Protein backbone atom coordinates (compact mmCIF):
# COMPACT_ATOMS: atom_id res chain seq x y z
CA UNK A 1 0.00 0.00 0.00
CA UNK A 2 1.37 3.44 -0.91
CA UNK A 3 2.54 5.72 1.90
CA UNK A 4 0.11 8.44 0.79
CA UNK A 5 -2.79 5.99 1.04
CA UNK A 6 -1.69 4.89 4.54
CA UNK A 7 -1.36 8.55 5.62
CA UNK A 8 -4.79 9.28 4.22
CA UNK A 9 -6.28 6.33 6.10
CA UNK A 10 -4.75 7.41 9.41
CA UNK A 11 -5.73 11.05 8.85
CA UNK A 12 -9.29 10.13 7.96
CA UNK A 13 -9.67 7.85 10.95
CA UNK A 14 -8.47 10.45 13.35
CA UNK A 15 -10.02 13.48 11.80
CA UNK A 16 -13.67 12.48 11.43
CA UNK A 17 -14.82 13.19 14.97
CA UNK A 18 -17.78 15.36 15.96
CA UNK A 19 -18.52 17.15 19.22
CA UNK A 20 -21.72 17.26 21.28
CA UNK A 21 -23.27 20.69 21.81
CA UNK A 22 -24.27 20.05 25.43
CA UNK A 23 -21.01 18.50 26.68
CA UNK A 24 -18.42 20.00 24.35
CA UNK A 25 -15.89 22.44 25.73
CA UNK A 26 -14.79 24.89 23.04
CA UNK A 27 -11.03 24.63 22.69
CA UNK A 28 -8.08 22.46 21.78
CA UNK A 29 -8.72 18.71 21.87
CA UNK A 30 -6.19 15.90 21.56
CA UNK A 31 -7.66 12.85 19.82
CA UNK A 32 -5.93 9.46 19.65
CA UNK A 33 -7.18 6.71 17.36
CA UNK A 34 -6.41 3.02 16.90
CA UNK A 35 -7.29 1.67 13.45
CA UNK A 36 -8.10 -1.90 12.48
CA UNK A 37 -7.94 -2.39 8.69
CA UNK A 38 -9.94 -5.33 7.38
CA UNK A 39 -7.70 -7.81 5.58
CA UNK A 40 -4.51 -6.66 7.34
CA UNK A 41 -3.09 -8.75 10.13
CA UNK A 42 -0.59 -6.08 11.14
CA UNK A 43 -2.13 -3.45 13.38
CA UNK A 44 -1.40 0.19 12.66
CA UNK A 45 0.17 2.26 15.45
CA UNK A 46 -2.07 4.73 17.30
CA UNK A 47 -2.24 8.21 15.77
CA UNK A 48 -2.77 11.45 17.71
CA UNK A 49 -3.82 14.89 16.44
CA UNK A 50 -4.74 18.18 18.10
CA UNK A 51 -7.61 20.24 16.72
CA UNK A 52 -9.53 23.34 17.79
CA UNK A 53 -13.20 22.30 18.14
CA UNK A 54 -16.14 24.57 18.92
CA UNK A 55 -19.88 24.19 19.42
CA UNK A 56 -20.46 26.12 16.18
CA UNK A 57 -17.98 23.95 14.23
CA UNK A 58 -18.01 20.53 15.96
CA UNK A 59 -16.57 18.27 13.24
CA UNK A 60 -12.81 17.73 13.22
CA UNK A 61 -11.35 18.78 9.87
CA UNK A 62 -9.28 16.61 7.53
CA UNK A 63 -5.81 18.16 7.45
CA UNK A 64 -4.98 16.73 4.00
CA UNK A 65 -5.48 19.67 1.64
CA UNK A 66 -5.75 17.31 -1.36
CA UNK A 67 -9.22 16.22 -0.22
CA UNK A 68 -12.49 18.13 -0.20
CA UNK A 69 -14.57 16.89 2.73
CA UNK A 70 -18.10 17.66 3.82
CA UNK A 71 -20.23 16.54 6.72
CA UNK A 72 -23.28 14.84 5.23
CA UNK A 73 -25.06 14.02 8.51
CA UNK A 74 -24.75 15.30 12.07
CA UNK A 75 -27.08 14.43 14.97
CA UNK A 76 -26.66 15.36 18.61
CA UNK A 77 -28.56 13.42 21.26
CA UNK A 78 -27.58 14.36 24.81
CA UNK A 79 -23.81 14.02 24.93
CA UNK A 80 -23.57 11.66 21.92
CA UNK A 81 -22.86 12.79 18.38
CA UNK A 82 -23.52 10.64 15.33
CA UNK A 83 -22.03 11.82 12.05
CA UNK A 84 -21.18 10.98 8.44
CA UNK A 85 -18.47 12.60 6.32
CA UNK A 86 -17.60 12.21 2.64
CA UNK A 87 -14.22 13.22 1.16
CA UNK A 88 -13.25 13.38 -2.50
CA UNK A 89 -9.76 13.85 -3.88
CA UNK A 90 -7.54 12.99 -6.80
CA UNK A 91 -6.57 9.64 -5.25
CA UNK A 92 -10.13 8.50 -4.49
CA UNK A 93 -13.16 8.78 -2.22
CA UNK A 94 -13.73 8.14 1.50
CA UNK A 95 -16.96 7.81 3.45
CA UNK A 96 -16.92 7.69 7.25
CA UNK A 97 -19.69 7.13 9.80
CA UNK A 98 -19.08 7.47 13.51
CA UNK A 99 -20.44 7.97 16.98
CA UNK A 100 -18.70 9.84 19.78
CA UNK A 101 -19.70 10.48 23.38
CA UNK A 102 -18.40 13.54 25.24
CA UNK A 103 -18.28 13.81 29.02
CA UNK A 104 -16.68 17.02 30.23
CA UNK A 105 -12.96 16.82 29.43
CA UNK A 106 -13.08 13.41 27.71
CA UNK A 107 -14.38 11.79 24.52
CA UNK A 108 -14.77 8.15 23.46
CA UNK A 109 -15.89 7.04 20.02
CA UNK A 110 -15.86 4.62 17.12
CA UNK A 111 -16.01 5.02 13.36
CA UNK A 112 -16.14 2.94 10.22
CA UNK A 113 -14.48 4.34 7.10
CA UNK A 114 -14.71 2.97 3.57
CA UNK A 115 -12.04 3.89 1.02
CA UNK A 116 -11.97 3.54 -2.73
CA UNK A 117 -8.53 4.61 -3.95
CA UNK A 118 -7.50 4.64 -7.59
CA UNK A 119 -5.69 1.45 -8.56
CA UNK A 120 -6.37 -0.30 -5.24
CA UNK A 121 -9.13 -2.57 -3.95
CA UNK A 122 -11.77 -1.00 -1.69
CA UNK A 123 -10.88 -1.03 2.01
CA UNK A 124 -12.82 -0.70 5.24
CA UNK A 125 -11.30 0.54 8.49
CA UNK A 126 -12.79 0.42 11.98
CA UNK A 127 -11.40 2.86 14.50
CA UNK A 128 -11.61 3.36 18.26
CA UNK A 129 -10.98 6.91 19.44
CA UNK A 130 -10.37 8.65 22.72
CA UNK A 131 -9.91 12.34 23.28
CA UNK A 132 -9.12 14.84 25.98
CA UNK A 133 -9.61 18.55 26.32
CA UNK A 134 -6.26 20.38 26.37
CA UNK A 135 -7.23 24.03 26.88
CA UNK A 136 -8.18 27.18 24.96
CA UNK A 137 -7.38 27.42 21.26
CA UNK A 138 -4.43 29.65 20.37
N, C-alpha and C positions, 0 to 999 in steps of 0.2 A: 504494500500500500504506500502511495506517495506521502512524503512528509507533509505537503500542503493539505492533503486529505485528512491525515491524522490530526494536524493542528485544527482544522476546521471542525472535526468531530469533537475534540476537547473543548474548543471555544463554544460551540453550539450547546454542548451539554451543560457547561457552566453558566452560559449567558442567558438562557431562557428561563428566568425565574421571575415571578411576579410578587407583589407585596400587598398585604391586606390593608385596607383603609383604616379599619378600627384599631389594629394592633401595630401597624407600621410606624417606626420612628424615622422621620426624615433624616437622612444623613448617609454616611459612608458605611457600607456593609461589606464584610469579607465572606465570600461564599466558596466553599470547598465541595468538589464533586468527585464521585467515584463511578466510573463508567464500566459497564459490562457490555461488550460488543458480541452480538450473536455470531456464532461460527468461529470465534477466536478463543483459544484456550488460555492464551497469555492475557493477564489482566493489565489494564493500563494503570499508570500511577495516578494518584489523586491530583487534581488541578485546583488551584486557588486563584481567585480574582477579587479585586476590590472595585466597587461601583457605587456612585452616588445614586440613591434611590429616594424618591419622594412620593407622597400620597397622590400628587397630580400626575406623576410619571412613574408608575409602579413596576414597569417591566424592565428588567435588566437588558441593556443593549448589547448586540453583537459587536465586538470590537474589530472584526475583520471588515475593512472598508470595501472589499471586493464583493460583498453581498448586500443586497437590499432586502431588509427584513421588515415585516409588519405583523402586528398582533392581530389575529383574526377572531379571537374570542377571549373574553376576560370576564370572569364572574367572581364576586366576593360574597362569601357567606360566613358571617362571624369573623373568625380570624384565619379562614382558609380561602385561598385563591386558586381558582382553576383557570388555566389559560391554554391557548394554542397560538403558535407562531409559525409563519411561513417565510423562508428566505430563498431568494433566487440570485444566482451569480453565474459567472462564466464557466465555472467548473461543475455546476449542477444545482439541484434543488434540495432543500431540507424542510421537513415539517415536524414540529415538536409539540407534544401535549404534556402538560404537567399539572401538579397539584402541590402547593406549598402551604404550610401552616406556620403562622407567626405568633410568638408569645413573648412580648416585651423585647428583650435584647437578643432573641434567638429565632432561628428558622430551621425547619426540617421539611424536606420535600423529595418528590420523585418525578421523573419525566421519562417519556419514551420518544425517541427521535428517529425518524426514517430519513435516509439519505439516498439520493440517486445522483451519483457523480458520473460525468462523462467517461466512458471507457472502463467502468468498473461495475460489478454487480451491485444491486441495491443492498443496503445494510440497515440494520435496526440496532439501536443502542438504548439500553436502559440505564438510568443514572439515579443514584441516591445523592442528595445534597444536604448540607448543613451550613448554616450561616450565623454570623454574629455581628451585632451592631458595634462599630468601631468608634464613631463620634461624628461631629459635624463635618459636612463637606467643606473642602477648601475652596 
